[in-house]
Amino acid sequence: MTPEIEAFRQKLDLIEDKLISLLNERTQYVLEIGKIKRKEGLPITDAKREETILNRVAQKNPGPASDEFVREIFKKIIEESIKMESG
Protein backbone atom coordinates (compact mmCIF):
# COMPACT_ATOMS: atom_id res chain seq x y z
CA MET A 1 0.00 0.00 0.00
CA THR A 2 1.36 3.38 -0.91
CA PRO A 3 1.60 6.04 1.80
CA GLU A 4 -0.66 8.29 -0.28
CA ILE A 5 -3.42 5.66 -0.44
CA GLU A 6 -3.04 4.93 3.26
CA ALA A 7 -3.38 8.65 4.07
CA PHE A 8 -6.61 8.86 2.06
CA ARG A 9 -7.94 5.72 3.72
CA GLN A 10 -7.27 7.21 7.14
CA LYS A 11 -9.27 10.27 6.09
CA LEU A 12 -12.08 7.99 4.93
CA ASP A 13 -12.04 6.22 8.29
CA LEU A 14 -12.51 9.56 10.06
CA ILE A 15 -15.40 10.50 7.79
CA GLU A 16 -17.02 7.11 8.36
CA ASP A 17 -16.71 7.61 12.11
CA LYS A 18 -18.44 10.99 11.78
CA LEU A 19 -21.19 9.48 9.62
CA ILE A 20 -21.83 6.80 12.23
CA SER A 21 -22.08 9.44 14.94
CA LEU A 22 -24.44 11.60 12.86
CA LEU A 23 -26.63 8.63 11.93
CA ASN A 24 -26.97 7.70 15.58
CA GLU A 25 -27.74 11.30 16.53
CA ARG A 26 -30.44 11.36 13.83
CA THR A 27 -31.78 8.04 15.12
CA GLN A 28 -32.27 9.52 18.59
CA TYR A 29 -34.54 12.19 17.08
CA VAL A 30 -36.36 9.58 14.99
CA LEU A 31 -37.08 7.55 18.13
CA GLU A 32 -38.44 10.63 19.90
CA ILE A 33 -40.64 11.50 16.93
CA GLY A 34 -41.91 7.91 16.89
CA LYS A 35 -42.90 8.16 20.56
CA ILE A 36 -44.82 11.37 19.90
CA LYS A 37 -46.56 9.93 16.83
CA ARG A 38 -47.67 6.83 18.74
CA LYS A 39 -48.82 8.92 21.71
CA GLU A 40 -50.78 11.28 19.46
CA GLY A 41 -52.11 8.50 17.23
CA LEU A 42 -50.40 9.96 14.17
CA PRO A 43 -49.39 7.88 11.17
CA ILE A 44 -45.76 6.76 11.13
CA THR A 45 -45.31 7.34 7.42
CA ASP A 46 -45.64 10.69 5.69
CA ALA A 47 -45.07 10.42 1.94
CA LYS A 48 -45.07 14.21 1.51
CA ARG A 49 -42.35 14.64 4.16
CA GLU A 50 -40.31 11.81 2.64
CA GLU A 51 -40.43 13.40 -0.81
CA THR A 52 -39.53 16.79 0.70
CA ILE A 53 -36.45 15.24 2.33
CA LEU A 54 -35.36 13.53 -0.88
CA ASN A 55 -35.79 16.69 -2.93
CA ARG A 56 -34.00 18.82 -0.33
CA VAL A 57 -30.95 16.56 -0.08
CA ALA A 58 -30.67 16.38 -3.86
CA GLN A 59 -30.89 20.17 -4.13
CA LYS A 60 -28.28 20.67 -1.40
CA ASN A 61 -25.88 18.18 -2.98
CA PRO A 62 -22.89 20.07 -4.42
CA GLY A 63 -21.35 16.93 -5.96
CA PRO A 64 -19.29 15.14 -7.04
CA ALA A 65 -21.70 12.49 -5.71
CA SER A 66 -24.71 12.27 -8.01
CA ASP A 67 -28.10 13.47 -6.83
CA GLU A 68 -29.45 9.96 -7.42
CA PHE A 69 -26.76 8.46 -5.19
CA VAL A 70 -27.62 10.90 -2.40
CA ARG A 71 -31.35 10.26 -2.84
CA GLU A 72 -30.82 6.48 -2.66
CA ILE A 73 -28.84 6.78 0.57
CA PHE A 74 -31.57 8.90 2.11
CA LYS A 75 -34.28 6.53 0.88
CA LYS A 76 -32.57 3.81 2.91
CA ILE A 77 -32.20 6.11 5.92
CA ILE A 78 -35.92 6.96 5.72
CA GLU A 79 -36.85 3.28 5.34
CA GLU A 80 -34.89 2.38 8.48
CA SER A 81 -36.29 5.42 10.31
CA ILE A 82 -39.84 4.26 9.62
CA LYS A 83 -38.98 0.84 11.06
CA MET A 84 -37.56 2.48 14.19
CA GLU A 85 -40.48 4.90 14.58
CA SER A 86 -42.87 1.98 14.39
CA GLY A 87 -41.34 0.65 17.59
C-alpha positions as CSV (number, residue, x, y, z in Angstrom):
1,M,0.0,0.0,0.0
2,T,1.4,3.4,-0.9
3,P,1.6,6.0,1.8
4,E,-0.7,8.3,-0.3
5,I,-3.4,5.7,-0.4
6,E,-3.0,4.9,3.3
7,A,-3.4,8.6,4.1
8,F,-6.6,8.9,2.1
9,R,-7.9,5.7,3.7
10,Q,-7.3,7.2,7.1
11,K,-9.3,10.3,6.1
12,L,-12.1,8.0,4.9
13,D,-12.0,6.2,8.3
14,L,-12.5,9.6,10.1
15,I,-15.4,10.5,7.8
16,E,-17.0,7.1,8.4
17,D,-16.7,7.6,12.1
18,K,-18.4,11.0,11.8
19,L,-21.2,9.5,9.6
20,I,-21.8,6.8,12.2
21,S,-22.1,9.4,14.9
22,L,-24.4,11.6,12.9
23,L,-26.6,8.6,11.9
24,N,-27.0,7.7,15.6
25,E,-27.7,11.3,16.5
26,R,-30.4,11.4,13.8
27,T,-31.8,8.0,15.1
28,Q,-32.3,9.5,18.6
29,Y,-34.5,12.2,17.1
30,V,-36.4,9.6,15.0
31,L,-37.1,7.6,18.1
32,E,-38.4,10.6,19.9
33,I,-40.6,11.5,16.9
34,G,-41.9,7.9,16.9
35,K,-42.9,8.2,20.6
36,I,-44.8,11.4,19.9
37,K,-46.6,9.9,16.8
38,R,-47.7,6.8,18.7
39,K,-48.8,8.9,21.7
40,E,-50.8,11.3,19.5
41,G,-52.1,8.5,17.2
42,L,-50.4,10.0,14.2
43,P,-49.4,7.9,11.2
44,I,-45.8,6.8,11.1
45,T,-45.3,7.3,7.4
46,D,-45.6,10.7,5.7
47,A,-45.1,10.4,1.9
48,K,-45.1,14.2,1.5
49,R,-42.4,14.6,4.2
50,E,-40.3,11.8,2.6
51,E,-40.4,13.4,-0.8
52,T,-39.5,16.8,0.7
53,I,-36.4,15.2,2.3
54,L,-35.4,13.5,-0.9
55,N,-35.8,16.7,-2.9
56,R,-34.0,18.8,-0.3
57,V,-30.9,16.6,-0.1
58,A,-30.7,16.4,-3.9
59,Q,-30.9,20.2,-4.1
60,K,-28.3,20.7,-1.4
61,N,-25.9,18.2,-3.0
62,P,-22.9,20.1,-4.4
63,G,-21.4,16.9,-6.0
64,P,-19.3,15.1,-7.0
65,A,-21.7,12.5,-5.7
66,S,-24.7,12.3,-8.0
67,D,-28.1,13.5,-6.8
68,E,-29.5,10.0,-7.4
69,F,-26.8,8.5,-5.2
70,V,-27.6,10.9,-2.4
71,R,-31.4,10.3,-2.8
72,E,-30.8,6.5,-2.7
73,I,-28.8,6.8,0.6
74,F,-31.6,8.9,2.1
75,K,-34.3,6.5,0.9
76,K,-32.6,3.8,2.9
77,I,-32.2,6.1,5.9
78,I,-35.9,7.0,5.7
79,E,-36.8,3.3,5.3
80,E,-34.9,2.4,8.5
81,S,-36.3,5.4,10.3
82,I,-39.8,4.3,9.6
83,K,-39.0,0.8,11.1
84,M,-37.6,2.5,14.2
85,E,-40.5,4.9,14.6
86,S,-42.9,2.0,14.4
87,G,-41.3,0.7,17.6
